[in-house]
Amino acid sequence: MSYSARIIAAVVTATAAITLGTSGCSSESGDSAPNTSSSTQQVRSGIPDSAATFEASSPDVAEGQAIPRAQWADGFGCTEAGKAPRVRWSNAPAGTRSFAVTMFDRDAPTGSGFWHWVTWDIGAQATELGDGAAAVAGTNDAGATGYLGACPPSGDRAHNYVITVLALDTPSLALPASTPPAVATFTMNSHVIGYARLTASAERP
């Protein structure tokens, strides 16, 4: 069995174990009416506690602000340009051999969030992901390749989109672009030595 196949099998097995372990729980586990309060269970971060932090910014998306319409999706009920934001970073930790960039909607009503963007194998000398950057454009949770812009459900609460730059200790994840985002980010986890983040929001009336 190849390395990628073993990773996929491990993720599938873990997911099945979680499902079986929770299916017989009491109403506290969520079998009753869903709890929409701020105390609902958080999706676990794949970044180790030992990871260093560095700086990330974007000329297109500002920390704590609304995502511009140009970075919204052309789909799921939205008809915007769907243009990927330019992301820049600095002061990555020594030992960085490549970077990855992701965007995750932690408020998506899926029970597991939603990966909008997963890109990896960005060269260690890079300080920006923009047009023409050499990298593997991975598959998002809609099954498409590359960036999928914001488009929260109409009438839902504001969604927070977390853009993360990951500094990795390997020059390549050796994964095909078709790798599911959960598997790609699971693979990244054991290689993360640093990260930088910015969070922006989107809401649709």
C-alpha positions as CSV (number, residue, x, y, z in Angstrom):
1,M,0.0,0.0,0.0
2,S,1.4,3.4,-1.0
3,Y,2.0,6.2,1.6
4,S,-0.9,8.2,0.3
5,A,-3.2,5.2,0.5
6,R,-2.2,4.5,4.1
7,I,-2.9,8.1,5.0
8,I,-6.4,8.0,3.4
9,A,-7.1,4.7,5.2
10,A,-6.1,6.1,8.5
11,V,-8.4,9.1,8.1
12,V,-11.3,7.0,7.1
13,T,-10.8,4.6,10.0
14,A,-10.6,7.5,12.5
15,T,-13.7,9.1,11.1
16,A,-15.6,5.8,11.4
17,A,-14.4,5.3,15.0
18,I,-15.7,8.7,15.9
19,T,-19.1,8.1,14.3
20,L,-19.5,4.7,16.1
21,G,-18.3,6.1,19.4
22,T,-20.9,8.9,19.4
23,S,-23.9,7.2,17.8
24,G,-25.1,5.7,21.1
25,C,-24.6,8.7,23.3
26,S,-27.2,10.6,25.3
27,S,-28.8,13.9,24.2
28,E,-25.7,15.7,25.4
29,S,-23.9,14.4,22.3
30,G,-26.3,16.2,20.0
31,D,-29.0,13.6,19.4
32,S,-31.7,16.1,20.6
33,A,-32.4,19.5,18.9
34,P,-29.1,21.0,17.7
35,N,-27.4,23.4,19.9
36,T,-26.6,26.6,18.1
37,S,-25.0,28.5,21.0
38,S,-21.4,29.6,21.1
39,S,-20.6,26.6,23.3
40,T,-20.9,24.1,20.5
41,Q,-18.0,21.8,19.8
42,Q,-15.0,23.3,18.0
43,V,-13.3,21.6,15.1
44,R,-9.9,20.5,16.3
45,S,-6.9,22.4,14.9
46,G,-4.3,20.4,13.0
47,I,-1.5,22.7,14.1
48,P,0.8,21.4,16.8
49,D,1.2,23.5,20.0
50,S,5.0,23.6,19.4
51,A,4.6,25.5,16.1
52,A,6.1,29.0,15.9
53,T,4.1,31.9,14.7
54,F,5.0,34.4,12.0
55,E,3.2,37.2,10.0
56,A,0.7,37.0,7.2
57,S,-1.2,39.7,5.3
58,S,-3.1,40.3,2.1
59,P,-3.7,43.3,-0.1
60,D,-7.1,41.9,-0.9
61,V,-8.5,40.6,2.5
62,A,-8.0,42.6,5.7
63,E,-7.8,41.0,9.2
64,G,-11.1,41.2,11.0
65,Q,-12.9,42.8,8.0
66,A,-15.5,41.6,5.5
67,I,-14.2,39.7,2.5
68,P,-14.5,41.9,-0.6
69,R,-17.0,40.7,-3.2
70,A,-14.2,40.0,-5.7
71,Q,-13.2,37.1,-3.4
72,W,-16.7,35.7,-3.2
73,A,-17.8,32.6,-5.1
74,D,-19.3,32.2,-8.5
75,G,-21.6,29.4,-7.4
76,F,-23.7,28.2,-4.4
77,G,-26.1,31.1,-5.1
78,C,-23.4,33.7,-5.5
79,T,-22.4,35.3,-8.8
80,E,-19.1,37.1,-8.0
81,A,-15.6,36.8,-9.5
82,G,-14.3,34.1,-7.2
83,K,-10.8,35.5,-7.4
84,A,-8.2,34.1,-5.0
85,P,-6.8,36.7,-2.6
86,R,-3.1,37.4,-2.7
87,V,-1.5,36.2,0.5
88,R,1.9,37.4,1.8
89,W,4.1,36.3,4.7
90,S,7.3,37.1,6.5
91,N,9.6,35.9,9.3
92,A,8.9,32.2,8.8
93,P,10.9,29.9,11.1
94,A,14.3,28.5,10.3
95,G,14.1,25.1,8.8
96,T,11.1,25.9,6.6
97,R,11.4,23.8,3.4
98,S,8.0,24.6,1.8
99,F,4.7,26.4,2.6
100,A,1.0,25.6,2.3
101,V,-1.9,28.0,2.3
102,T,-5.5,27.1,3.3
103,M,-8.8,28.8,3.8
104,F,-11.3,27.2,6.1
105,D,-14.9,28.3,6.9
106,R,-15.3,27.2,10.5
107,D,-19.0,28.3,10.6
108,A,-20.2,26.3,7.7
109,P,-23.3,24.3,8.8
110,T,-21.7,20.9,8.0
111,G,-20.5,19.7,11.4
112,S,-17.0,19.7,10.1
113,G,-16.5,23.2,8.6
114,F,-15.6,23.7,4.9
115,W,-12.3,23.8,3.1
116,H,-12.4,26.6,0.5
117,W,-8.7,26.5,-0.4
118,V,-5.8,24.1,0.0
119,T,-2.5,24.7,-1.7
120,W,0.8,23.1,-0.9
121,D,4.4,22.6,-2.2
122,I,5.0,26.4,-2.3
123,G,8.8,26.9,-2.5
124,A,10.7,27.7,0.7
125,Q,11.9,31.0,-0.7
126,A,8.4,32.3,-1.5
127,T,6.9,35.2,0.4
128,E,3.7,35.4,-1.5
129,L,1.0,33.3,-3.1
130,G,-0.4,35.1,-6.0
131,D,-0.9,34.8,-9.7
132,G,1.5,32.4,-11.3
133,A,3.0,31.1,-8.0
134,A,4.4,27.5,-8.4
135,A,2.4,25.2,-6.1
136,V,0.0,22.3,-6.1
137,A,-3.5,23.6,-6.2
138,G,-5.5,21.1,-4.2
139,T,-9.1,20.1,-4.1
140,N,-11.6,22.1,-2.0
141,D,-14.6,20.7,-0.2
142,A,-16.8,21.3,-3.3
143,G,-14.7,18.9,-5.2
144,A,-13.2,21.5,-7.5
145,T,-9.5,22.4,-7.9
146,G,-8.1,25.6,-6.4
147,Y,-9.8,28.5,-4.6
148,L,-13.5,28.6,-3.9
149,G,-14.7,32.0,-2.8
150,A,-17.0,32.7,0.2
151,C,-20.7,32.2,-0.2
152,P,-22.4,31.6,3.2
153,P,-26.1,30.4,3.2
154,S,-28.5,33.3,2.8
155,G,-29.8,34.4,6.2
156,D,-27.2,32.5,8.2
157,R,-25.0,34.2,10.8
158,A,-21.7,35.8,9.7
159,H,-19.1,33.1,8.7
160,N,-15.4,33.5,9.7
161,Y,-13.0,32.4,7.0
162,V,-9.5,31.6,8.4
163,I,-6.6,31.9,5.9
164,T,-3.6,30.1,7.2
165,V,0.0,30.0,5.9
166,L,1.8,26.9,7.1
167,A,5.6,26.5,7.2
168,L,6.5,22.9,6.6
169,D,9.7,20.9,7.2
170,T,9.4,19.0,4.0
171,P,9.9,20.3,0.4
172,S,7.0,18.3,-0.9
173,L,4.0,16.5,0.5
174,A,4.1,14.1,-2.5
175,L,0.3,14.2,-2.8
176,P,-1.7,14.6,-6.0
177,A,-3.9,17.6,-6.5
178,S,-7.0,15.4,-6.3
179,T,-6.2,14.5,-2.6
180,P,-9.3,15.3,-0.4
181,P,-8.7,18.4,1.7
182,A,-9.1,16.5,5.0
183,V,-6.4,14.1,3.9
184,A,-4.1,16.8,2.6
185,T,-4.3,18.8,5.9
186,F,-3.9,15.6,7.9
187,T,-0.7,14.9,6.0
188,M,0.5,18.5,6.6
189,N,0.0,18.2,10.4
190,S,3.2,16.1,11.1
191,H,5.3,18.6,9.1
192,V,4.1,22.0,10.5
193,I,6.8,24.0,12.2
194,G,5.1,27.4,12.0
195,Y,2.0,29.2,11.0
196,A,0.5,32.6,10.3
197,R,-3.2,33.5,10.1
198,L,-5.7,36.1,9.2
199,T,-9.4,35.9,9.5
200,A,-12.1,37.7,7.6
201,S,-15.9,37.3,7.4
202,A,-18.8,37.1,5.0
203,E,-22.6,37.3,5.5
204,R,-25.5,37.1,3.1
205,P,-28.9,38.6,3.9
